């Protein structure tokens, strides 16, 4: 097996690993949204914004913080696989087999509205949502314990 064939096998593996992180991130985000929705519902059933429900606010903060770490780790490894694949592809700029992750030119052909909506990097909402939930749950916890 030539060095190029070995590189191509490694490249394919990194691209597959990179691709496999997408459904993991999506599932983690969906579960985050479901759990926070259930916690808000539980909060309503338990009587709403009151100091007696402090444990629900704490649970929301803890779960959200864990999701920040979990989604962050998944996103980190996806970036690592992408970096390793690009590192190999840079060695073979003329070989189309190594250019699967090069989407800049093709993206220019997409409709403007789709480039705008689809151009938002997933790292912003994947990590932004659990950070926002964490901060909201902590703020609510502090509020019910000190202001009510």
N, C-alpha and C positions, 0 to 999 in steps of 0.2 A: 504494500500500500504506500503510495507516494505521500509526501508531506501535505500536498494540496488536498488529497482525498481525506487524510486524517483531519486536516483543518475543516473540511466541509462537514465531516461527521460531527466534530465538536460544535461547529456553527449551528447545525441542525438541532443538536441537543440543547444548546443555549436558547435558541429561538423557541423550542418546545417548552422549556422551563419558563421562559418569559411569558409565553402564551398561557400556560397553565395557571399562572398567578391571577389572571383576570377574573375567572369565575370565583376564585377564593375571595378576592377583594369585594366583588359584587355581593356574595353571600354574607360576608361580614357586615357590609353596610346595611343590607336588608334586615339582618337580625338586630343590629343596633337600632334601626328605626322601629321595628316591632317591639323590642323590649322597652324602649322609651315610651312608645304609645301605650303599652300595657301598664307601665308605671304611672303614667298620667291618668289612665282610667282607674287604677287602684287608688290613686290619690283622691280622685273625685268620689269614689265609693266610700273611702275612709273619712270623708268630711272636708277635704280640700286643704287649703293653706292654714295649717295649724301646727303648733309645736308638738302636739301628740303624734303627728305623722313624720317626725324628723327622720325616722329610719327609712322612709321611702325616698326622701331627698338624698340621704346618704347613699342608699343603694343605687340611685340614679347616677350619682357622682362617681361611685366606685366602678360600676359597670362601664360608664362612658370612658373613664380613665383607662381601664383595661383595654377597651376597644381602640383607644388612641395608640397604645403600645402594640396591640395585635395587628391592626391595619398598617401601622408604621413599619413593622417588621416585614410584612408581606410586600409592601411597596418598596422597601429597601432591597429585598432580594430580587424583585422584578427589575429594578434598576441595575443591580449587579449583573443579572443574566443579559440584559440589554447591552451593558457596557462590554461584557466579555464577547458577545456576538459581534458588536461593532469593531472591537479590537481585531478580531479575525478578519472581518470583511474589509477592513482598511488595507489589508495585505494584498487583496485581490480586487482593486477598483474596477477592472474591466470585465470581471466575471459576474454575470447577472445572478448566478446562484447565490451569491453572497450579499445581494442587495434587497432582500425581502423587507427589511426594516426601514429602507429609504423611501419615505412616502411624501417628501416635500413637493416634488413635481406633480405627483398625482393629486395631491391635496388642492393644488391651484385650479384643478379642473372641476372640483365640487362646487355646487351653488354657494353663493356668498352666505346665505342664511344658515346653511349647514356647516360651513367653515366657522361661523361665529358661535353657533350653539355647540357644535362638536369640538371646537377648538379649546374649550375650557379643560385644562389639565385635570385629570381625575384626582390628583394629589390634593387639590384644593377642597373638593367636597368629601373625599374619602377621609382625609385627616381633619378637615375643617368642621365637619358635622359632629364627630365625637368630642372635639375640643369645645365646640359651642355648647353641646349638651352638658359636658362636664362643668363648664363655667356657669351655665344656667342653674344646674342642680346645686352647685356650691353656693351661688348667690341666694337661691331660694332657701337653702338650709340655714345660712347665716341670718337671713331675714326672719324666718319663723322662730329662730332661737333667740334673737336679740331685739327684734322690733315689735313683737306681738305680745 
